[in-house]
Amino acid sequence: MKMYLISDNIDTQIGLRLAGIDGIVAHERGEIEAAMNRAFEDKELGILIFTEKAAAEVKAEIAAARMTRHTPLIIEIPDRHGSRDIAGSINQMVEESIGLKL
């Protein structure tokens, strides 16, 4: 199982590269979408990691992929600027997935 990072900054990409996780730095919505679609084509990919800022650019596409795809697992990580509302994101994901409001 492979992991892949789509990041909006080079610092996160370098850090995860040191841990053995390959990735790409993309700033524009089109670049992020293209990287996400290429990642979905890789059948060996088990986990697709987004930095929060990159994920925010393609929020609707990520939500649709989470609802329709079994793999890869899509996760968001905070970047060097810290975390947004992680608890709110988890609550929203649970609500969208199973309809349970926490």
Kinemage of the C-alpha trace (Angstrom):
@kinemage 1
@onewidth
@group {chain A} dominant
@subgroup {mainchain}
@vectorlist {calphas} color= white
{ca met a 1} P 0.000 0.000 0.000
{ca lys a 2} L 1.359 3.373 -1.020
{ca met a 3} L 0.708 6.842 0.360
{ca tyr a 4} L 0.730 10.068 -1.638
{ca leu a 5} L 0.650 13.722 -0.575
{ca ile a 6} L -0.968 16.669 -2.311
{ca ser a 7} L 0.372 19.753 -0.560
{ca asp a 8} L 0.131 23.487 -0.982
{ca asn a 9} L 3.623 24.061 0.441
{ca ile a 10} L 7.079 22.629 -0.045
{ca asp a 11} L 7.807 22.281 3.689
{ca thr a 12} L 5.159 19.627 4.216
{ca gln a 13} L 6.187 17.794 1.074
{ca ile a 14} L 9.839 17.699 2.137
{ca gly a 15} L 8.938 16.505 5.630
{ca leu a 16} L 6.784 13.661 4.377
{ca arg a 17} L 9.298 12.822 1.665
{ca leu a 18} L 11.851 12.248 4.424
{ca ala a 19} L 9.359 9.749 5.873
{ca gly a 20} L 9.156 7.977 2.512
{ca ile a 21} L 5.888 9.473 1.269
{ca asp a 22} L 5.972 10.787 -2.286
{ca gly a 23} L 3.921 13.817 -3.240
{ca ile a 24} L 3.412 16.966 -5.222
{ca val a 25} L 3.135 20.662 -4.452
{ca ala a 26} L 0.155 22.281 -6.153
{ca his a 27} L -1.261 25.748 -5.569
{ca glu a 28} L -4.028 26.226 -8.107
{ca arg a 29} L -7.363 24.414 -8.063
{ca gly a 30} L -6.743 22.882 -11.491
{ca glu a 31} L -3.337 21.530 -10.445
{ca ile a 32} L -4.778 20.015 -7.281
{ca glu a 33} L -7.680 18.425 -9.163
{ca ala a 34} L -5.324 16.964 -11.781
{ca ala a 35} L -3.042 15.540 -9.077
{ca met a 36} L -6.035 14.034 -7.288
{ca asn a 37} L -7.307 12.391 -10.482
{ca arg a 38} L -3.849 10.965 -11.243
{ca ala a 39} L -3.690 9.592 -7.707
{ca phe a 40} L -7.079 7.890 -8.129
{ca glu a 41} L -5.719 6.050 -11.177
{ca asp a 42} L -2.975 4.400 -9.087
{ca lys a 43} L -4.452 1.072 -7.945
{ca glu a 44} L -1.666 0.572 -5.382
{ca leu a 45} L -2.476 3.828 -3.569
{ca gly a 46} L -3.989 3.201 -0.145
{ca ile a 47} L -3.882 6.643 1.476
{ca leu a 48} L -4.165 10.035 -0.203
{ca ile a 49} L -3.031 12.862 2.060
{ca phe a 50} L -3.980 16.510 1.562
{ca thr a 51} L -2.805 19.550 3.463
{ca glu a 52} L -5.796 21.505 4.747
{ca lys a 53} L -5.310 24.407 2.380
{ca ala a 54} L -5.010 22.146 -0.679
{ca ala a 55} L -8.068 20.166 0.424
{ca ala a 56} L -10.081 23.368 0.819
{ca glu a 57} L -9.548 24.107 -2.888
{ca val a 58} L -11.234 20.840 -3.944
{ca lys a 59} L -13.609 20.324 -1.028
{ca ala a 60} L -16.576 19.191 -3.137
{ca glu a 61} L -14.477 16.729 -5.128
{ca ile a 62} L -13.047 15.213 -1.958
{ca ala a 63} L -16.519 14.868 -0.439
{ca ala a 64} L -17.778 13.128 -3.575
{ca ala a 65} L -14.766 10.787 -3.645
{ca arg a 66} L -15.244 9.882 0.027
{ca met a 67} L -18.838 8.942 -0.665
{ca thr a 68} L -18.247 6.933 -3.850
{ca arg a 69} L -14.766 5.391 -3.558
{ca his a 70} L -13.576 2.655 -1.249
{ca thr a 71} L -9.923 3.442 -1.852
{ca pro a 72} L -7.813 5.385 -1.309
{ca leu a 73} L -8.502 6.627 2.191
{ca ile a 74} L -8.476 10.431 1.939
{ca ile a 75} L -7.149 12.353 4.914
{ca glu a 76} L -6.355 15.979 5.644
{ca ile a 77} L -3.406 17.050 7.742
{ca pro a 78} L -2.566 20.456 9.159
{ca asp a 79} L 0.375 22.226 7.586
{ca arg a 80} L 2.927 24.598 9.070
{ca his a 81} L 0.232 27.199 9.701
{ca gly a 82} L -1.528 24.967 12.204
{ca ser a 83} L -4.883 23.334 12.214
{ca arg a 84} L -8.244 24.662 11.352
{ca asp a 85} L -11.232 23.183 13.124
{ca ile a 86} L -10.333 19.476 13.031
{ca ala a 87} L -13.149 18.485 15.411
{ca gly a 88} L -15.649 20.314 13.204
{ca ser a 89} L -14.276 18.568 10.125
{ca ile a 90} L -14.612 15.153 11.741
{ca asn a 91} L -18.143 15.934 12.921
{ca gln a 92} L -19.109 17.106 9.440
{ca met a 93} L -17.646 13.973 7.845
{ca val a 94} L -19.570 11.717 10.242
{ca glu a 95} L -22.780 13.637 9.599
{ca glu a 96} L -22.356 13.458 5.821
{ca ser a 97} L -21.395 9.774 5.893
{ca ile a 98} L -24.013 8.304 8.199
{ca gly a 99} L -26.399 11.152 8.869
{ca leu a 100} L -25.608 11.314 12.589
{ca lys a 101} L -25.168 14.791 14.015
{ca leu a 102} L -22.682 14.907 16.887
